[in-house]
């Protein structure tokens, strides 16, 4: 291994360490606790080293969000492809999405609530975002009934995001979570949405 290759590998390892530390700190104490000072203490690198990898907190949140979106995409794909039919695929995708948001609240916040440099819904969107949205498109594709697939996918995602956000902040009746999900799936399948 050349000196240059070793340096690149070490830089990638530092980058990964910083992102993982930010995610762990956010999940345990919230995003307010994620500061360059706290991160430098956690990873045992100086603040200038952190700034050599990231321009600031938004860049760190962006890296955490991109990782989370990639994880969510894998989970959604597994749920969708393991389902018996289109309605079951939609249910599986919805259950997986909501479970992911519930299990990783700070990660979910980074992915879809906090300001990041990720550009959603444009030609310039990173591949990780396009792959995640493709899971919604593949899921609703057989259920469009003449409706625009992308618009229906956005609507399903929006509904799930609303449920995840409201449920995550205890604003919905917890005993009706399954009923809400069933109503959403029924509305999409029947063409009522």
Phi, psi and omega per residue, in radians:
X1 nan 2.300 -3.132
X2 -1.323 2.883 3.104
X3 -1.065 -0.730 3.137
X4 -1.094 -0.765 3.119
X5 -1.104 -0.725 3.127
X6 -1.102 -0.747 3.128
X7 -1.112 -0.741 3.117
X8 -1.107 -0.717 3.117
X9 -1.132 -0.761 3.124
X10 -1.115 -0.692 3.107
X11 -1.120 -0.756 3.112
X12 -1.098 -0.679 3.106
X13 -1.152 -0.726 3.077
X14 -1.090 -0.765 3.120
X15 -0.995 -0.866 -3.130
X16 -1.069 -0.738 -3.138
X17 -1.072 -0.747 3.141
X18 -1.151 -0.799 -3.140
X19 -1.091 -0.797 -3.141
X20 -1.106 -0.716 3.121
X21 -1.133 -0.712 3.108
X22 -1.088 -0.766 3.140
X23 -1.108 -0.808 -3.137
X24 -1.089 -0.755 3.137
X25 -1.132 -0.746 3.120
X26 -1.116 -0.736 -3.132
X27 -1.175 -0.580 -3.096
X28 -1.532 -0.575 -3.042
X29 -2.231 -0.070 -3.107
X30 1.645 2.814 -3.074
X31 -1.170 -0.404 3.089
X32 -1.095 -0.452 -3.138
X33 -1.422 -0.217 -3.102
X34 -1.473 1.747 3.093
X35 -2.221 2.801 3.128
X36 -1.112 -0.575 3.114
X37 -1.122 -0.858 3.140
X38 -1.115 -0.710 3.125
X39 -1.150 -0.725 -3.136
X40 -1.105 -0.620 3.067
X41 -1.143 -0.764 -3.095
X42 -1.158 -0.694 -3.063
X43 -1.699 -0.054 3.113
X44 1.060 0.709 3.002
X45 -2.232 2.658 -3.138
X46 -1.230 2.807 3.090
X47 -1.046 -0.670 3.074
X48 -1.039 -0.587 3.087
X49 -1.145 -0.747 3.099
X50 -1.044 -0.755 -3.128
X51 -1.228 -0.303 3.047
X52 -1.324 -0.286 3.110
X53 -1.778 -0.640 -3.052
X54 -2.374 2.460 -3.122
X55 -1.322 -0.308 -3.129
X56 2.987 -2.969 -3.072
X57 -1.077 -0.713 -3.133
X58 -1.042 -0.669 3.124
X59 -1.169 -0.625 3.092
X60 -1.195 -0.785 3.108
X61 -1.057 -0.691 3.113
X62 -1.057 -0.771 3.125
X63 -1.135 -0.726 3.090
X64 -1.107 -0.766 -3.133
X65 -1.076 -0.782 3.136
X66 -1.066 -0.720 3.081
X67 -1.090 -0.774 -3.132
X68 -1.109 -0.708 3.128
X69 -1.122 -0.661 3.088
X70 -1.119 -0.742 3.091
X71 -1.101 -0.771 3.130
X72 -1.093 -0.712 3.138
X73 -1.024 -0.790 3.126
X74 -1.067 -0.772 -3.135
X75 -1.125 -0.739 3.131
X76 -1.135 -0.728 3.133
X77 -1.090 -0.768 3.119
X78 -1.076 -0.766 3.130
X79 -1.117 -0.817 -3.094
X80 -1.123 -0.822 -3.048
X81 -1.308 -0.289 3.116
X82 -1.569 -0.021 -3.087
X83 -1.505 2.663 -3.080
X84 -1.327 -0.509 -3.093
X85 -2.748 -3.127 -3.073
X86 -1.052 -0.785 -3.137
X87 -1.153 -0.706 3.122
X88 -1.163 -0.610 3.099
X89 -1.135 -0.726 3.113
X90 -1.127 -0.767 3.098
X91 -1.069 -0.798 -3.129
X92 -1.096 -0.744 3.109
X93 -1.080 -0.801 -3.108
X94 -1.116 -0.801 3.136
X95 -1.077 -0.747 -3.132
X96 -1.131 -0.788 3.134
X97 -1.030 -0.866 -3.100
X98 -1.162 -0.663 3.104
X99 -1.143 -0.698 3.108
X100 -1.071 -0.825 -3.136
X101 -1.078 -0.699 -3.132
X102 -1.202 -0.690 -3.087
X103 -1.322 -0.444 -3.056
X104 -2.310 1.156 -3.029
X105 -1.062 -0.732 -3.130
X106 -1.240 -0.650 3.080
X107 -1.120 -0.794 3.113
X108 -1.047 -0.713 3.105
X109 -1.054 -0.739 3.108
X110 -1.116 -0.702 -3.074
X111 -1.190 -0.760 -2.921
X112 -2.303 0.073 -3.126
X113 -2.172 -0.874 -3.092
X114 -1.253 2.721 3.079
X115 -1.217 2.290 3.060
X116 -2.407 3.058 3.079
X117 -1.565 0.029 3.118
X118 -1.200 2.293 -3.121
X119 -1.774 1.895 -3.103
X120 -1.537 2.596 2.936
X121 1.018 0.651 3.046
X122 -2.366 2.984 3.057
X123 -1.125 -0.423 -3.127
X124 -1.514 0.021 3.136
X125 -1.048 2.437 3.108
X126 -1.129 2.722 -3.109
X127 -0.988 -0.608 -3.128
X128 -1.068 -0.641 3.099
X129 -1.265 -0.714 3.120
X130 -1.099 -0.685 3.126
X131 -1.150 -0.698 3.117
X132 -1.127 -0.814 3.140
X133 -1.138 -0.559 3.109
X134 -1.055 -0.564 3.099
X135 -1.119 -0.675 3.056
X136 -1.158 -0.756 3.127
X137 -1.068 -0.790 3.125
X138 -1.098 -0.618 -3.100
X139 -1.260 -0.790 -3.077
X140 -1.508 -0.255 -3.112
X141 -0.821 -0.894 3.140
X142 -1.248 -0.112 -3.054
X143 -1.920 0.148 -3.000
X144 -1.209 -0.623 -3.133
X145 0.932 0.734 3.128
X146 1.563 -0.134 3.103
X147 -1.407 2.737 3.116
X148 -1.163 2.130 -3.083
X149 -1.051 -0.725 -3.114
X150 -1.153 -0.699 3.130
X151 -1.170 -0.738 3.105
X152 -1.115 -0.723 3.103
X153 -1.078 -0.738 3.099
X154 -1.105 -0.686 3.139
X155 -1.152 -0.756 3.117
X156 -1.104 -0.806 3.122
X157 -1.054 -0.772 3.138
X158 -1.055 -0.761 3.125
X159 -1.103 -0.768 3.127
X160 -1.143 -0.694 3.099
X161 -1.087 -0.764 3.109
X162 -1.062 -0.780 3.106
X163 -1.097 -0.779 -3.135
X164 -1.089 -0.765 -3.105
X165 -1.193 -0.812 -3.128
X166 -1.216 -0.673 3.092
X167 -1.181 -0.705 -3.122
X168 -1.160 -0.333 3.110
X169 -1.937 0.326 3.058
X170 0.972 0.771 3.137
X171 -1.856 -0.007 3.104
X172 -2.097 2.703 3.122
X173 -1.222 2.025 -3.033
X174 -1.122 -0.482 -3.110
X175 -1.294 -0.109 -3.126
X176 -1.969 0.250 -3.104
X177 -1.031 -0.792 -3.140
X178 -1.152 -0.660 3.116
X179 -1.108 -0.755 3.122
X180 -1.077 -0.742 -3.138
X181 -1.131 -0.752 3.126
X182 -1.099 -0.723 3.102
X183 -1.092 -0.734 3.119
X184 -1.086 -0.862 -3.131
X185 -1.086 -0.798 3.127
X186 -1.030 -0.724 -3.125
X187 -1.133 -0.720 3.131
X188 -1.194 -0.811 -3.085
X189 -1.124 -0.707 -3.092
X190 -1.403 -0.137 -3.125
X191 1.510 0.146 3.141
X192 -1.331 -0.174 3.091
X193 -2.003 nan nan
